[in-house]
Amino acid sequence: MKKIEKIRIIPLGGLNEIGKNMTLIECGKDIIVVDCGMAFPDEDMPGVDYVIPDVQYLLKNKDRVAAIFLTHGHEDHIGALPYVLREINVPVYGTRMTLGIVINKLREFHLEKKTSLMQVSAGDSVKIGSMEVEYIHTNHSIADSAALAIHTPCGVIFHTGDFKIDSCPIDGDIIDLPRIGELGKQGILALLSDSTGAERPGHSMSESKVGSSLNDIFMRAEKKRIIVATFASNVHRVQQIINIAAQYGRKVAVSGRSMITVLEAAMQLGYTKVPKGILIDIDKIKKIPPEQLVVITTGSQGEPMSALYRMAYSEHKVVEINENDLVIVSASAIPGNEKPVGNMVNELFRSGAEVVYESHNEIHASGHACQDELKMMLGLTRPKFFIPVHGEYRHLRHHANLAEGMGIAKENIIISEIGDIIELDKSSAKIVGTVPAGRVLVDGLGVGDVGNVVLRDRKHLAQDGLIVAVAVVDSRTGAMFGEPEIITRGFVYTRENEELMDNVKQIVTTVISNGAKGKQADWSYNAKNKIRDDLDRYIYDQTMRKPMILPVVKYI
């Protein structure tokens, strides 16, 4: 057997961005995939539903792909799975809670019977060719999260996944620091570590502190209906809310598809325990006195279709916000979501509700390690090489600075881009090339069919509107039947701009008339371009706007 002398690490997502986490590890002929996440679109992607990694390289090497290993069940780590598994059918490994969420996602795509889901627990190892992947328990804002120690012939690649070091976790199961320290003593070749919290000094707040804060708020709100918005995947937070509600004799209703789905999975798997008789259907809440009710809902990020958003804007089918409501937004805004969250909070206040949100209270604990915890991870693992992952460039840079301060040589720290090929052996690590990488946009059922040109057109339409100029021409004589029809959308109100519209019609008429003397085959294409150019010039001179112009010349 040929001796394996080098390992390759290829990130396809999660660097210089939030979300879309995906990393390939190549060892010999085998490729394993760590996480397979999606991201939500930003404001420059109108109409786009999701963003997933570009997996051209995986498709090209699909015969070498051995398995996908998931660190936990958040969308930014599992959301792209259905799209990738349609192209590459390989086993998917994950912990019990992670796979419980994954199976529901695969059902939506009718892939649950075609996919081999392999359940593992912390402490288990999976042999893949010359690699062995060890699962190690960590703490995060979702149950059953894990780090991966990937044992290779060149050394251990340690991938933290998303993590924090919580000394008082809700389930009592602290991150396995002894095992991480043991691996560090044995020698870790490279550490890939979560950088999301690298800007924040100190130590992240324990999830148990959130429970204490929520209890204080419930105690003060004995005469109000309480509505709590949080991440559906944070089953420990949901468990605490249910426990506190039961303590104060309140019933609990759940709103939001993802919240219902995750709670059902968590209850079936035993991660969430609900006292008998406390849960009621959201459609039956009007039968319960408001002061005896808690509603747990999605929508903490201000998503337009979410349950809390619909409540705030009086669009929810059951819940109508009023002055007797206390709304708790138990989450922090994901970067980029600050404005929609702020707008939603404003609407909740306008409806008369009392609103408690993170900037004023300790009602949310991040699932990501702050600087002291990141330094502890660096100190325990003692890696020869360090690769910060999961974050925008400023997060990666802050994390790299922490590593250098911990004694890792600057030349052994690699801040890379998605698509970079990082090649390692026992004594060196360097970027040796690139593979195709980037973003694939998902819009409805379309995957990848919305590209830069389509996005440009959508933004163009949103900014300046559309003009369609339709001319019907006699195919024998080249003469136009009647006058052209001008249709506008998002440009001007035609009834208040009749002179402008009359001049637009005249420009189209002039172009068609001047071309009538030539042959149809020679001038039809040029006539459309001429109409577009002349209208573009005239409209800009008159309005300083540049709408999209679509000339239609129809021959009969």
C-alpha positions as CSV (number, residue, x, y, z in Angstrom):
1,M,0.0,0.0,0.0
2,K,1.3,3.5,-0.9
3,K,2.3,5.5,2.1
4,I,0.1,8.5,2.7
5,E,2.3,11.5,3.2
6,K,0.0,14.5,2.9
7,I,-3.6,15.5,3.9
8,R,-5.7,18.0,2.2
9,I,-8.3,20.3,3.8
10,I,-10.7,22.1,1.4
11,P,-13.3,24.4,2.9
12,L,-16.3,24.9,0.6
13,G,-18.1,27.2,2.9
14,G,-18.1,28.9,6.3
15,L,-15.1,31.2,5.7
16,N,-15.5,34.9,5.3
17,E,-19.3,34.4,5.8
18,I,-21.8,33.3,8.4
19,G,-23.3,29.9,7.6
20,K,-23.0,27.5,4.7
21,N,-20.4,25.5,6.6
22,M,-18.8,22.7,4.7
23,T,-15.2,21.3,4.8
24,L,-13.6,18.4,2.9
25,I,-10.8,16.3,4.3
26,E,-8.9,14.3,1.7
27,C,-6.6,11.4,2.8
28,G,-5.3,9.1,0.1
29,K,-8.2,8.1,-2.2
30,D,-10.9,9.0,0.3
31,I,-12.8,12.2,0.9
32,I,-15.0,12.9,3.9
33,V,-17.3,15.9,4.3
34,V,-17.6,17.7,7.6
35,D,-21.1,19.4,7.8
36,C,-23.3,20.4,4.8
37,G,-24.9,23.7,5.7
38,M,-26.9,26.5,4.1
39,A,-27.0,30.3,4.6
40,F,-29.9,32.7,4.4
41,P,-29.8,35.3,1.5
42,D,-28.7,38.8,2.1
43,E,-30.4,42.0,0.8
44,D,-28.5,41.7,-2.5
45,M,-30.4,38.5,-3.3
46,P,-34.0,39.4,-3.9
47,G,-36.3,36.5,-4.2
48,V,-33.7,33.9,-3.2
49,D,-34.8,31.4,-0.5
50,Y,-31.5,29.8,0.5
51,V,-27.8,29.8,-0.3
52,I,-25.9,26.5,-0.4
53,P,-22.2,25.6,-1.2
54,D,-21.0,25.0,-4.7
55,V,-20.1,21.3,-4.8
56,Q,-18.7,21.0,-8.3
57,Y,-15.5,19.5,-6.9
58,L,-17.4,16.9,-4.9
59,L,-19.5,15.9,-8.0
60,K,-16.3,15.6,-10.0
61,N,-14.9,13.3,-7.4
62,K,-18.1,11.6,-6.2
63,D,-16.6,8.1,-6.4
64,R,-14.0,9.2,-3.8
65,V,-16.6,10.7,-1.3
66,A,-17.0,8.2,1.5
67,A,-19.3,9.8,4.0
68,I,-20.7,13.1,5.5
69,F,-20.1,13.7,9.2
70,L,-22.3,16.2,11.0
71,T,-21.2,18.1,14.1
72,H,-24.8,19.2,15.1
73,G,-28.3,19.9,13.8
74,H,-28.3,23.6,13.0
75,E,-29.4,24.7,9.5
76,D,-26.0,26.3,8.8
77,H,-24.5,22.8,9.2
78,I,-27.2,20.5,7.8
79,G,-29.4,22.7,5.5
80,A,-27.8,21.8,2.2
81,L,-27.9,18.0,2.8
82,P,-31.0,17.3,0.7
83,Y,-29.5,19.1,-2.3
84,V,-26.2,17.4,-2.0
85,L,-27.6,13.9,-1.3
86,R,-29.7,14.1,-4.5
87,E,-26.3,14.2,-6.4
88,I,-24.1,12.1,-4.1
89,N,-25.7,9.3,-2.1
90,V,-23.3,8.5,0.7
91,P,-23.8,7.6,4.4
92,V,-24.5,10.5,6.8
93,Y,-23.1,10.2,10.4
94,G,-24.5,12.2,13.3
95,T,-25.6,12.1,16.9
96,R,-29.1,11.1,17.9
97,M,-30.6,14.6,18.1
98,T,-28.9,15.7,14.9
99,L,-30.3,12.8,12.9
100,G,-33.7,13.3,14.4
101,I,-33.7,16.8,12.8
102,V,-32.1,15.5,9.6
103,I,-34.7,12.8,9.0
104,N,-37.6,15.4,9.1
105,K,-35.7,17.5,6.5
106,L,-35.1,14.5,4.2
107,R,-38.8,13.6,4.4
108,E,-39.7,16.9,2.7
109,F,-37.5,15.9,-0.2
110,H,-38.6,12.2,-0.2
111,L,-35.0,11.2,0.5
112,E,-35.5,9.5,3.9
113,K,-35.6,6.0,2.4
114,K,-32.8,6.5,0.0
115,T,-30.3,7.9,2.6
116,S,-28.2,5.8,5.0
117,L,-28.3,7.6,8.3
118,M,-25.7,6.3,10.7
119,Q,-26.2,7.2,14.4
120,V,-23.1,7.7,16.6
121,S,-22.6,8.9,20.1
122,A,-19.8,10.8,21.8
123,G,-16.9,8.5,22.2
124,D,-17.7,6.5,19.1
125,S,-15.2,6.3,16.2
126,V,-15.9,5.5,12.6
127,K,-13.2,4.0,10.3
128,I,-13.1,5.4,6.8
129,G,-10.2,4.1,4.7
130,S,-7.0,5.3,6.4
131,M,-8.9,7.8,8.5
132,E,-10.8,7.3,11.8
133,V,-13.3,9.9,12.8
134,E,-13.9,10.2,16.6
135,Y,-16.9,12.0,18.0
136,I,-16.3,14.2,21.1
137,H,-19.1,15.8,23.2
138,T,-19.3,19.6,23.2
139,N,-21.7,22.3,24.4
140,H,-23.6,24.5,22.0
141,S,-27.1,26.0,21.7
142,I,-28.5,22.7,20.5
143,A,-28.4,19.3,22.1
144,D,-26.0,16.5,21.0
145,S,-23.3,18.7,19.4
146,A,-19.9,17.3,18.8
147,A,-16.3,18.0,17.8
148,L,-14.5,15.6,15.5
149,A,-11.0,14.3,16.0
150,I,-10.0,13.0,12.5
151,H,-7.1,10.5,13.0
152,T,-5.0,10.3,9.8
153,P,-1.6,8.8,9.0
154,C,-0.1,12.3,9.2
155,G,-1.7,13.2,12.5
156,V,-5.0,14.3,14.1
157,I,-7.1,17.0,12.4
158,F,-9.3,18.4,15.2
159,H,-12.5,20.2,14.1
160,T,-14.4,21.8,17.0
161,G,-17.7,22.4,15.2
162,D,-19.7,25.2,16.8
163,F,-19.0,25.1,20.5
164,K,-18.8,26.9,23.9
165,I,-17.5,25.8,27.3
166,D,-20.6,25.8,29.6
167,S,-19.8,24.8,33.2
168,C,-23.5,24.5,34.0
169,P,-25.2,23.0,30.9
170,I,-29.0,22.3,31.2
171,D,-28.5,18.5,30.5
172,G,-25.6,18.4,33.0
173,D,-23.2,17.0,30.3
174,I,-20.1,19.3,30.2
175,I,-17.9,19.4,27.1
176,D,-15.4,16.6,27.2
177,L,-12.3,18.7,28.1
178,P,-10.4,15.7,29.5
179,R,-10.5,13.9,26.1
180,I,-9.6,17.0,24.2
181,G,-6.7,17.6,26.6
182,E,-5.6,14.0,26.2
183,L,-5.5,14.4,22.4
184,G,-3.6,17.6,22.8
185,K,-0.9,15.8,24.8
186,Q,-0.7,13.1,22.2
187,G,-0.2,15.7,19.5
188,I,-2.7,17.5,17.2
189,L,-1.5,18.3,13.7
190,A,-4.1,21.0,12.9
191,L,-7.0,22.6,14.8
192,L,-10.0,24.0,12.9
193,S,-11.9,26.1,15.4
194,D,-15.2,28.0,15.5
195,S,-14.5,31.7,15.2
196,T,-18.0,33.2,15.5
197,G,-17.4,34.6,19.0
198,A,-13.7,35.6,18.5
199,E,-14.5,39.4,18.9
200,R,-16.1,39.0,22.3
201,P,-13.9,39.1,25.4
202,G,-14.3,36.9,28.4
203,H,-16.5,33.9,28.7
204,S,-19.9,33.1,27.2
205,M,-22.9,33.1,29.5
206,S,-24.2,29.8,30.7
207,E,-27.6,28.6,29.4
208,S,-28.7,28.1,33.0
209,K,-28.4,31.9,33.6
210,V,-31.0,32.4,30.9
211,G,-33.4,30.1,32.8
212,S,-32.8,32.2,35.9
213,S,-33.6,35.5,34.0
214,L,-36.7,34.0,32.4
215,N,-37.9,32.9,35.8
216,D,-37.6,36.4,37.1
217,I,-39.6,37.8,34.2
218,F,-42.3,35.2,34.6
219,M,-42.6,36.0,38.3
220,R,-43.2,39.7,37.5
221,A,-45.7,39.0,34.7
222,E,-48.3,37.1,36.7
223,K,-51.3,39.0,35.1
224,K,-50.0,38.9,31.5
225,R,-50.0,36.4,28.6
226,I,-46.4,35.5,27.9
227,I,-45.1,34.9,24.3
228,V,-41.5,33.7,24.0
229,A,-39.6,33.7,20.7
230,T,-36.5,31.6,20.4
231,F,-34.6,29.4,18.0
232,A,-36.5,26.2,17.4
233,S,-33.4,24.1,17.6
234,N,-32.5,25.3,21.1
235,V,-34.3,22.5,22.8
236,H,-32.6,23.3,26.2
237,R,-34.1,26.8,26.1
238,V,-37.5,25.4,25.1
239,Q,-37.2,22.9,28.0
240,Q,-36.5,25.7,30.5
241,I,-39.5,27.7,29.2
242,I,-41.8,24.7,29.6
243,N,-40.4,24.0,33.1
244,I,-40.9,27.6,34.2
245,A,-44.4,27.7,32.7
246,A,-45.3,24.5,34.6
247,Q,-43.9,26.1,37.8
248,Y,-46.3,29.0,37.5
249,G,-49.3,26.9,36.5
250,R,-49.4,28.0,32.9
251,K,-50.4,26.0,29.8
252,V,-48.0,26.0,26.8
253,A,-48.9,26.4,23.1
254,V,-46.4,26.2,20.3
255,S,-46.5,28.2,17.1
256,G,-44.3,28.0,14.0
257,R,-43.7,24.9,11.8
258,S,-40.0,24.5,12.7
259,M,-40.7,24.9,16.4
260,I,-43.4,22.2,16.3
261,T,-41.3,19.8,14.2
262,V,-38.2,20.1,16.4
263,L,-40.2,19.9,19.7
264,E,-41.9,16.7,18.5
265,A,-38.5,15.2,17.5
266,A,-37.0,16.2,20.9
267,M,-39.9,14.7,22.8
268,Q,-39.8,11.5,20.8
269,L,-36.0,11.2,21.4
270,G,-36.3,12.1,25.1
271,Y,-34.3,15.4,24.9
272,T,-37.4,17.4,26.0
273,K,-39.7,16.2,28.8
274,V,-43.1,17.8,29.0
275,P,-45.4,17.4,32.1
276,K,-48.6,15.7,31.2
277,G,-51.5,18.1,30.3
278,I,-49.3,21.2,29.9
279,L,-49.2,21.3,26.1
280,I,-52.3,22.6,24.2
281,D,-53.0,23.2,20.6
282,I,-52.4,26.7,19.4
283,D,-56.0,26.8,18.0
284,K,-57.4,26.3,21.5
285,I,-55.6,29.1,23.3
286,K,-58.7,31.3,23.5
287,K,-60.2,28.8,25.9
288,I,-57.4,29.5,28.4
289,P,-57.2,32.8,30.5
290,P,-54.3,34.9,29.1
291,E,-52.5,35.0,32.5
292,Q,-52.4,31.2,32.5
293,L,-50.8,30.8,29.0
294,V,-47.3,30.8,27.5
295,V,-46.9,30.7,23.7
296,I,-43.5,29.5,22.4
297,T,-42.9,30.7,18.9
298,T,-40.5,31.0,16.0
299,G,-39.6,34.4,14.5
300,S,-36.8,35.7,16.7
301,Q,-34.9,36.8,13.6
302,G,-37.8,38.9,12.1
303,E,-38.4,36.5,9.2
304,P,-41.4,37.8,7.2
305,M,-43.2,34.4,7.2
306,S,-42.5,33.5,10.8
307,A,-45.1,33.2,13.5
308,L,-43.9,36.1,15.6
309,Y,-43.7,38.4,12.6
310,R,-47.3,37.5,11.7
311,M,-48.3,38.2,15.3
312,A,-46.6,41.6,15.2
313,Y,-48.2,42.6,12.0
314,S,-51.7,41.3,12.9
315,E,-51.5,38.5,10.4
316,H,-51.5,35.5,12.7
317,K,-54.6,33.3,12.5
318,V,-55.0,32.9,16.2
319,V,-52.7,35.2,18.3
320,E,-53.5,38.9,18.3
321,I,-51.0,41.0,20.2
322,N,-52.5,43.5,22.8
323,E,-51.5,45.5,25.9
324,N,-52.0,42.4,28.1
325,D,-49.1,40.6,26.4
326,L,-45.4,40.3,27.4
327,V,-43.3,39.3,24.5
328,I,-39.8,37.9,25.1
329,V,-37.4,37.8,22.2
330,S,-34.9,35.2,23.6
331,A,-32.3,35.4,20.9
332,S,-29.7,37.8,19.4
333,A,-30.0,39.0,15.9
334,I,-27.8,37.1,13.4
335,P,-25.5,39.6,11.6
336,G,-27.6,41.2,8.8
337,N,-30.9,40.6,10.6
338,E,-30.7,43.6,12.9
339,K,-33.0,45.8,10.9
340,P,-35.9,43.3,10.4
341,V,-35.7,42.3,14.1
342,G,-35.8,46.0,15.1
343,N,-38.8,46.7,12.8
344,M,-40.6,43.7,14.3
345,V,-39.9,44.8,17.9
346,N,-41.3,48.3,16.9
347,E,-44.5,46.7,15.7
348,L,-44.9,44.7,18.8
349,F,-44.6,47.9,20.9
350,R,-47.1,49.6,18.6
351,S,-49.6,46.8,19.3
352,G,-49.4,47.7,23.0
353,A,-47.3,44.8,24.2
354,E,-44.4,44.9,26.7
355,V,-41.4,43.6,24.8
356,V,-38.2,42.2,26.5
357,Y,-35.3,41.7,24.2
358,E,-31.6,40.8,24.5
359,S,-30.0,44.2,24.6
360,H,-31.7,44.9,27.9
361,N,-31.8,41.5,29.7
362,E,-29.9,38.3,30.1
363,I,-32.4,36.3,28.2
364,H,-30.1,34.8,25.6
365,A,-26.8,33.0,25.8
366,S,-24.7,32.6,22.7
367,G,-23.8,29.1,21.6
368,H,-20.4,30.2,20.5
369,A,-17.2,30.4,22.6
370,C,-15.8,33.8,23.5
371,Q,-12.1,34.7,23.7
372,D,-11.3,33.0,27.0
373,E,-12.9,29.8,25.9
374,L,-11.2,29.9,22.5
375,K,-7.8,30.4,24.3
376,M,-8.7,27.4,26.5
377,M,-9.3,25.3,23.4
378,L,-6.0,26.4,21.9
379,G,-4.3,25.6,25.2
380,L,-5.8,22.2,25.5
381,T,-5.2,21.1,21.9
382,R,-1.7,22.6,21.4
383,P,-2.0,22.3,17.6
384,K,1.0,22.5,15.3
385,F,-1.1,24.3,12.7
386,F,-4.2,26.5,13.3
387,I,-7.0,27.2,10.8
388,P,-9.8,29.5,12.1
389,V,-13.2,28.6,10.6
390,H,-16.8,29.6,10.8
391,G,-16.9,33.4,10.6
392,E,-16.4,36.5,8.5
393,Y,-12.9,37.7,7.9
394,R,-12.8,39.9,11.0
395,H,-13.7,36.9,13.2
396,L,-11.0,34.8,11.6
397,R,-8.4,37.5,12.0
398,H,-9.3,38.0,15.7
399,H,-9.1,34.3,16.3
400,A,-5.7,34.1,14.5
401,N,-4.4,36.9,16.7
402,L,-5.6,34.9,19.8
403,A,-3.7,31.9,18.5
404,E,-0.5,33.9,17.9
405,G,-0.8,35.3,21.5
406,M,-1.1,31.7,22.7
407,G,2.3,30.9,21.2
408,I,1.4,29.4,17.8
409,A,3.9,30.6,15.2
410,K,2.4,33.1,12.7
411,E,3.6,31.1,9.8
412,N,1.6,28.1,11.2
413,I,-1.7,30.0,11.2
414,I,-3.6,29.8,7.9
415,I,-6.5,32.2,7.2
416,S,-7.9,30.7,4.0
417,E,-10.8,31.3,1.5
418,I,-13.4,28.9,0.4
419,G,-12.0,26.7,-2.4
420,D,-8.4,26.9,-1.1
421,I,-6.6,23.6,-1.0
422,I,-4.6,23.4,2.3
423,E,-2.0,20.7,2.1
424,L,-0.5,19.4,5.3
425,D,2.1,16.9,6.3
426,K,3.8,16.4,9.6
427,S,6.0,19.4,9.3
428,S,4.3,21.9,6.9
429,A,1.0,23.4,5.9
430,K,0.4,25.6,2.9
431,I,-2.2,26.6,0.3
432,V,-1.3,24.8,-2.9
433,G,-4.2,25.6,-5.2
434,T,-7.9,26.1,-5.4
435,V,-11.0,24.2,-6.4
436,P,-14.3,25.7,-7.7
437,A,-16.2,27.2,-4.8
438,G,-18.8,29.8,-4.1
439,R,-22.5,30.0,-3.6
440,V,-25.5,28.3,-5.3
441,L,-28.8,30.1,-5.0
442,V,-32.0,28.2,-4.3
443,D,-35.2,29.9,-5.4
444,G,-38.3,27.8,-5.0
445,L,-37.7,24.5,-6.8
446,G,-34.8,26.0,-8.8
447,V,-31.3,25.2,-7.7
448,G,-28.5,27.2,-9.3
449,D,-30.6,28.7,-12.0
450,V,-30.5,32.1,-10.4
451,G,-27.1,33.5,-11.1
452,N,-25.5,37.0,-11.2
453,V,-27.3,38.0,-14.3
454,V,-30.7,37.1,-12.9
455,L,-29.9,38.9,-9.6
456,R,-28.7,41.9,-11.5
457,D,-32.0,42.0,-13.4
458,R,-34.0,41.6,-10.2
459,K,-32.2,44.5,-8.6
460,H,-32.6,46.6,-11.7
461,L,-36.4,45.9,-11.7
462,A,-36.6,46.7,-8.0
463,Q,-34.7,50.0,-8.4
464,D,-36.1,51.5,-11.6
465,G,-39.0,49.4,-12.8
466,L,-39.9,48.0,-16.2
467,I,-41.2,49.4,-19.6
468,V,-42.5,47.0,-22.3
469,A,-43.0,48.6,-25.7
470,V,-45.1,46.4,-28.0
471,A,-45.4,47.2,-31.8
472,V,-47.5,45.1,-34.2
473,V,-46.0,45.2,-37.7
474,D,-47.4,44.1,-41.1
475,S,-44.9,41.4,-42.3
476,R,-45.5,42.3,-46.0
477,T,-45.2,46.1,-45.9
478,G,-43.3,46.8,-42.7
479,A,-46.0,49.3,-41.6
480,M,-47.2,49.3,-38.0
481,F,-50.8,48.6,-37.2
482,G,-52.1,51.4,-35.0
483,E,-49.9,52.9,-32.3
484,P,-47.5,51.0,-30.1
485,E,-48.7,49.8,-26.6
486,I,-46.6,50.9,-23.7
487,I,-46.8,48.9,-20.4
488,T,-44.9,50.0,-17.3
489,R,-44.4,48.4,-13.9
490,G,-42.6,50.2,-11.0
491,F,-41.6,53.1,-13.2
492,V,-44.2,55.9,-13.3
493,Y,-48.0,56.1,-13.0
494,T,-49.0,56.4,-16.6
495,R,-52.2,58.4,-16.1
496,E,-50.2,61.2,-14.4
497,N,-47.4,61.1,-17.1
498,E,-49.4,61.1,-20.4
499,E,-47.0,63.4,-22.2
500,L,-44.0,61.2,-21.3
501,M,-45.9,58.1,-22.5
502,D,-47.0,59.9,-25.7
503,N,-43.3,60.7,-26.5
504,V,-42.3,57.1,-25.8
505,K,-44.9,55.9,-28.3
506,Q,-43.6,58.4,-30.8
507,I,-40.0,57.2,-30.5
508,V,-41.2,53.6,-31.1
509,T,-43.3,54.7,-34.1
510,T,-40.3,56.6,-35.6
511,V,-38.0,53.6,-35.3
512,I,-40.5,51.2,-36.9
513,S,-41.3,53.7,-39.7
514,N,-37.6,54.3,-40.6
515,G,-37.0,50.6,-40.8
516,A,-40.0,49.7,-42.9
517,K,-38.1,50.4,-46.1
518,G,-35.6,47.5,-45.5
519,K,-36.1,43.8,-45.4
520,Q,-37.6,42.2,-42.3
521,A,-34.7,39.8,-41.8
522,D,-32.2,42.7,-41.9
523,W,-33.7,45.1,-39.5
524,S,-36.1,43.4,-37.0
525,Y,-33.3,42.6,-34.6
526,N,-31.7,46.0,-35.0
527,A,-35.1,47.7,-34.6
528,K,-35.5,46.2,-31.1
529,N,-32.0,47.4,-30.1
530,K,-32.7,50.8,-31.6
531,I,-36.0,51.1,-29.7
532,R,-34.2,50.1,-26.5
533,D,-31.3,52.6,-27.0
534,D,-33.5,55.5,-28.0
535,L,-36.0,55.0,-25.2
536,D,-33.2,54.5,-22.7
537,R,-31.6,57.8,-23.7
538,Y,-34.9,59.8,-23.7
539,I,-36.2,58.4,-20.4
540,Y,-32.9,59.1,-18.6
541,D,-32.8,62.7,-19.9
542,Q,-36.4,63.2,-18.7
543,T,-36.4,61.3,-15.4
544,M,-32.8,60.5,-14.5
545,R,-34.0,56.8,-14.2
546,K,-32.9,53.7,-16.1
547,P,-35.8,51.2,-16.1
548,M,-35.4,47.9,-17.8
549,I,-36.7,48.3,-21.4
550,L,-38.2,45.3,-23.2
551,P,-39.1,46.0,-26.9
552,V,-41.5,43.5,-28.5
553,V,-42.0,43.7,-32.3
554,K,-44.6,41.2,-33.5
555,Y,-45.1,40.5,-37.2
556,I,-48.5,39.4,-38.6
